[in-house]
């Protein structure tokens, strides 16, 4: 029998040598980890996503540092990289739903890469929305608002009261001295009623901004309108398929919608409007939009600041509170 060359003999021995006892388990675990990673990514993309609350704009309902679960299935998850397409959902957006969405004003980057925000849905497509003395009006009717809505009050303390100690007792963080023993404070109506009954309080009443107290940087605001955070609108929320008259006035309301969100060029000359270089006096919206507000109105940057939320920016609904920054892990609670 002819002997194998030394190099081939070594290769034959390596081929016949039994594999390490760890080889097969390692392959199994690697496969399981890959499957788990794929499953986690799939769930996060189309079903649920965790999110920390980054600011005080929803305080009272959700506080900075809370951790929530966002349900993407209800409204239908967006198709990855094609936010204008959605998978079928089992529900619709309703007023007072707490929405998680990509910031509409962040137009320099793709929708998926924009900062996630969380606010409450105040008005739906086609609604006429308005704030009067801080009270939300939808379609000329006073809207139902959350119990933990933060309002502004003017409070006067009795002369001997130490203000700082009083504010600490009621855990008040947003307050301003108005002169003498008077302060403006932002808190819920429930807390305000407790303070009003306090023996140390001389007087307390709601204290919205003054009408026509101009706040220039609000969405669709002008020097003629002189809107502010408590006196805002009326403004009609764009609705898919709805046609509006397009003129200089309506161009102020919907310029950003028509250009940034719907991809057109808009030019206004006197009272004439040119859409993509062609004169027109009508426009039909391509998408549905929503008007959103923070529950802590005086510390919230919302639709009053940057306008409507397009439907393709909506990530999902804030459905469950998993961790409270105030109470820790105290069980899962619905929102």
Protein Blocks (a to p, Z undefined) as FASTA:
>chain_A
ZZddfklmmmmmmmmpccdfklmmmmmmmmmmmmmmmmmmmmmmmmcccdddfbfklgoj
acghiacdddfklnopadehilmbccddfbdcdehiacddddfklmmbcfklpccddddd
fbdehiacddeehiaceehiacdddfklccdddddddfklcfklmmmmnopabdcdebhj
bccddddfklmmmmmmpmkbmbdcdddddehiacfkbghiafklopafklgcjdddddeh
iacdddfklmmmmmmmmmmmnopacddehjacceehiacfbdcdfbdcdddddfblmlcc
cfklnopadfklpnbdcfbdfbdfklopnbjadZZ
